[in-house]
């Protein structure tokens, strides 16, 4: 498997990893500059030459994964019989510099409802490196023509048409997915809120709507859904930044996206 395919596999599996690259070589070394290796918690793909250099790089990569270290590191190795090595002598005679670049697990966001606001929000979030799930029960809102503006997305976009029970998609979402509920149907929104609260593995839950709508939902979630106050408090409504009050769909989308990015920043702090 190539290193590119290995990186893609880790992303698809939502596993962290480290890309290890030989960046400079002076004198003799097992591999030339540009050789790459991908390390996960338990597996490696590719090789940077074997021996002490590779073994130490893999050890350090796994330490970085365990620590959740986001910054890259540069490691220098002297390949001679006088160097003190952790994994035996490697005396090719040269020196090697190796770059370790963390491959963090990307965030995931699910937007339920791809109407006017949902589509504007998708356009903004598509510029971020994340997994973006777009869910709607109306097939005409998920056509290639309507979503053409996402064709060059940085995000990996996953489109879900759910004609009957959109809340079933919640079960399929990756651990930690941030959920934004903004469908065309208040009954659908209510069902999604109830289902999302039953999945503690999800990330934040946001609901678009008025104070009156939330008052009705809150009562139903407590009486019919059986959720306690602490659980119901997982839902944030209204969503977006409080000091941005415009009602144009693009303005709302910018506000919601900014609020979500702020949530991402707080997660990383």
C-alpha positions as CSV (number, residue, x, y, z in Angstrom):
1,X,0.0,0.0,0.0
2,X,1.3,3.5,-0.9
3,X,1.7,6.1,1.8
4,X,-1.1,8.1,0.1
5,X,-3.5,5.2,0.4
6,X,-2.4,4.6,4.0
7,X,-3.2,8.2,4.9
8,X,-6.6,7.8,3.2
9,X,-7.3,4.6,5.1
10,X,-6.5,6.2,8.5
11,X,-8.8,9.1,7.6
12,X,-11.6,6.8,6.6
13,X,-11.2,4.8,9.8
14,X,-10.9,8.0,11.9
15,X,-7.6,6.9,13.3
16,X,-4.7,9.2,14.1
17,X,-1.3,8.6,12.6
18,X,2.0,10.2,11.7
19,X,3.6,10.7,8.3
20,X,7.3,10.1,8.5
21,X,9.5,11.5,5.7
22,X,13.3,11.5,5.1
23,X,13.9,15.1,4.3
24,X,17.7,15.4,4.0
25,X,20.5,12.9,3.5
26,X,24.2,13.5,3.7
27,X,26.6,10.7,2.8
28,X,25.3,7.2,2.7
29,X,21.9,6.2,4.1
30,X,19.5,3.3,3.5
31,X,16.9,5.5,1.7
32,X,17.1,8.7,-0.2
33,X,15.3,12.0,0.7
34,X,11.6,11.7,0.1
35,X,11.2,8.2,1.4
36,X,8.0,7.9,3.5
37,X,6.4,5.8,6.2
38,X,3.0,6.1,7.8
39,X,2.6,4.9,11.4
40,X,-0.6,4.3,13.3
41,X,-1.0,3.1,16.9
42,X,-0.5,-0.5,15.8
43,X,0.5,-0.6,12.1
44,X,3.0,0.9,9.7
45,X,3.0,1.2,5.9
46,X,6.1,1.9,3.8
47,X,9.7,2.2,5.0
48,X,12.4,4.8,5.5
49,X,15.1,2.3,5.5
50,X,14.7,0.0,8.5
51,X,17.2,-0.3,11.3
52,X,17.6,2.2,14.1
53,X,16.3,5.2,12.2
54,X,13.0,3.6,11.3
55,X,12.5,2.0,14.7
56,X,13.2,5.2,16.6
57,X,11.0,7.2,14.3
58,X,8.1,4.7,14.8
59,X,8.5,4.8,18.6
60,X,8.4,8.6,18.5
61,X,5.4,8.6,16.1
62,X,3.5,6.5,18.5
63,X,4.4,8.7,21.5
64,X,3.1,11.7,19.5
65,X,-0.2,9.8,18.8
66,X,-0.6,8.9,22.5
67,X,0.0,12.4,23.6
68,X,-2.2,14.0,20.9
69,X,0.7,16.1,19.9
70,X,-0.3,18.3,16.9
71,X,3.1,19.9,16.0
72,X,5.5,18.3,13.6
73,X,9.0,17.3,14.7
74,X,12.4,17.0,13.0
75,X,14.7,14.2,14.1
76,X,18.4,14.0,13.2
77,X,20.4,10.7,13.0
78,X,24.1,10.0,12.7
79,X,24.7,6.7,11.0
80,X,28.0,5.6,12.4
81,X,29.3,3.1,14.9
82,X,29.9,5.7,17.6
83,X,26.3,6.9,17.8
84,X,24.4,5.7,20.8
85,X,21.3,4.1,19.4
86,X,18.2,2.7,21.0
87,X,17.8,-0.1,18.5
88,X,21.3,-1.2,17.6
89,X,24.1,0.1,15.4
90,X,23.4,1.6,12.0
91,X,26.8,2.6,10.5
92,X,26.1,3.5,6.8
93,X,28.3,6.6,7.3
94,X,25.9,9.4,6.6
95,X,23.4,11.6,8.5
96,X,19.7,11.7,8.0
97,X,17.0,14.2,9.0
98,X,13.4,12.8,9.4
99,X,10.2,14.9,9.6
100,X,7.3,13.5,11.6
101,X,4.0,15.1,10.7
102,X,0.9,14.2,12.8
103,X,-2.2,13.1,11.0
104,X,-5.0,13.9,13.4
105,X,-8.5,12.5,13.2
106,X,-10.6,15.0,11.2
107,X,-13.7,16.5,12.8
108,X,-17.1,15.5,11.5
109,X,-20.2,17.7,11.1
110,X,-23.7,16.6,10.2
111,X,-26.2,19.2,8.9
112,X,-29.8,17.9,9.0
113,X,-31.8,20.0,6.5
114,X,-30.2,21.4,3.4
115,X,-32.6,24.3,2.7
116,X,-31.6,27.9,2.2
117,X,-29.6,28.2,5.4
118,X,-28.3,24.6,5.3
119,X,-26.9,25.0,1.8
120,X,-25.2,28.3,2.7
121,X,-23.7,26.6,5.7
122,X,-22.5,23.6,3.7
123,X,-20.7,26.0,1.3
124,X,-18.8,27.5,4.2
125,X,-18.0,24.3,6.1
126,X,-16.9,22.7,2.8
127,X,-13.8,24.9,2.9
128,X,-12.7,23.2,6.2
129,X,-10.8,20.0,6.5
130,X,-13.5,17.8,7.9
131,X,-16.1,15.1,7.1
132,X,-19.3,16.9,6.2
133,X,-22.6,15.0,6.2
134,X,-25.6,16.6,4.5
135,X,-28.9,14.9,5.3
136,X,-32.4,15.8,3.9
137,X,-35.7,13.9,3.3
138,X,-36.3,16.0,0.1
139,X,-34.4,14.5,-2.9
140,X,-34.7,17.7,-5.0
141,X,-32.5,19.5,-2.5
142,X,-29.7,17.0,-2.9
143,X,-29.3,17.0,-6.6
144,X,-25.8,17.3,-8.2
145,X,-26.9,20.6,-9.8
146,X,-27.9,22.1,-6.5
147,X,-24.8,20.9,-4.7
148,X,-22.5,21.9,-7.6
149,X,-20.9,24.6,-5.4
150,X,-19.4,21.9,-3.2
151,X,-17.6,20.2,-6.1
152,X,-14.2,21.7,-5.1
153,X,-14.7,21.2,-1.4
154,X,-11.8,20.7,0.9
155,X,-14.1,18.7,3.2
156,X,-15.1,15.2,2.3
157,X,-18.8,15.6,1.6
158,X,-21.3,12.7,2.3
159,X,-24.9,13.2,1.1
160,X,-27.7,11.2,2.7
161,X,-31.2,11.1,1.3
162,X,-33.6,9.9,4.1
163,X,-37.2,9.9,2.9
164,X,-38.6,8.4,6.1
165,X,-36.5,8.5,9.2
166,X,-33.5,11.0,9.0
167,X,-32.7,10.3,12.7
168,X,-31.5,6.8,11.6
169,X,-28.5,8.5,10.1
170,X,-27.4,9.6,13.6
171,X,-26.5,5.9,14.3
172,X,-24.1,5.9,11.4
173,X,-22.2,9.1,12.2
174,X,-18.7,8.9,13.5
175,X,-17.9,9.3,17.2
176,X,-17.8,13.0,18.2
177,X,-19.8,14.3,15.2
178,X,-21.2,17.8,15.7
179,X,-24.9,17.8,14.8
180,X,-26.8,20.8,13.5
181,X,-30.6,20.4,13.2
182,X,-32.3,22.8,10.7
183,X,-34.9,20.8,8.7
184,X,-38.1,22.2,7.1
185,X,-40.3,20.2,9.5
186,X,-40.6,20.9,13.3
187,X,-41.7,17.3,13.9
188,X,-38.6,16.1,12.1
189,X,-36.5,18.5,14.2
190,X,-38.1,17.2,17.4
191,X,-37.5,13.6,16.5
192,X,-33.8,14.4,15.7
193,X,-33.3,16.2,19.0
194,X,-34.7,13.2,20.9
195,X,-32.6,10.7,19.0
196,X,-29.4,12.8,19.3
197,X,-29.8,13.0,23.0
198,X,-29.9,9.2,23.2
199,X,-26.4,9.1,21.7
200,X,-23.8,10.4,24.2
201,X,-21.0,9.6,21.7
202,X,-22.0,12.6,19.5
203,X,-20.4,16.0,19.8
204,X,-22.3,19.2,20.2
205,X,-25.9,19.4,19.2
206,X,-27.3,22.6,17.8
207,X,-31.0,23.5,16.9
208,X,-32.1,26.4,14.8
209,X,-35.3,28.1,15.8
210,X,-37.1,30.6,18.0
211,X,-37.5,30.7,21.8
212,X,-41.1,29.6,21.4
213,X,-40.1,26.5,19.4
214,X,-37.5,25.5,21.9
215,X,-39.9,25.9,24.8
216,X,-42.2,23.4,23.1
217,X,-39.4,21.1,22.3
218,X,-37.9,21.3,25.8
219,X,-41.2,20.3,27.4
220,X,-41.7,17.4,25.0
221,X,-38.2,16.1,25.5
222,X,-38.7,16.1,29.3
223,X,-42.3,14.7,29.4
224,X,-42.5,12.4,26.3
225,X,-38.8,11.7,25.8
226,X,-38.0,11.2,29.5
227,X,-34.8,13.2,29.3
228,X,-33.5,15.0,32.4
229,X,-32.4,18.6,32.5
230,X,-28.7,17.9,32.2
231,X,-29.3,15.8,29.1
232,X,-31.6,18.4,27.5
233,X,-28.9,21.0,28.1
234,X,-26.7,19.3,25.6
235,X,-28.8,21.0,22.9
236,X,-27.7,24.5,22.1
237,X,-30.4,26.9,20.8
238,X,-30.4,29.4,19.2
239,X,-27.2,28.5,17.3
240,X,-24.8,31.1,16.0
241,X,-23.1,34.1,17.5
242,X,-25.5,36.1,19.7
243,X,-24.3,39.5,18.4
244,X,-25.0,38.6,14.8
245,X,-28.7,39.2,14.4
246,X,-29.3,39.3,10.6
247,X,-31.9,36.9,9.2
248,X,-30.6,36.5,5.7
249,X,-29.7,32.8,5.1
250,X,-26.1,33.6,4.3
251,X,-25.7,35.8,7.4
252,X,-27.2,33.0,9.6
253,X,-24.8,30.5,8.0
254,X,-21.8,32.6,8.6
255,X,-22.9,33.1,12.3
256,X,-23.5,29.4,12.8
257,X,-20.2,28.4,11.1
258,X,-18.2,30.9,13.2
259,X,-19.8,29.6,16.4
260,X,-19.0,26.0,15.4
261,X,-15.4,26.9,14.6
262,X,-15.2,28.5,18.1
263,X,-16.4,25.2,19.5
264,X,-13.6,23.4,17.6
265,X,-11.1,25.8,19.0
266,X,-12.3,25.2,22.6
267,X,-12.0,21.4,22.0
268,X,-8.4,21.9,21.0
269,X,-7.4,24.1,23.9
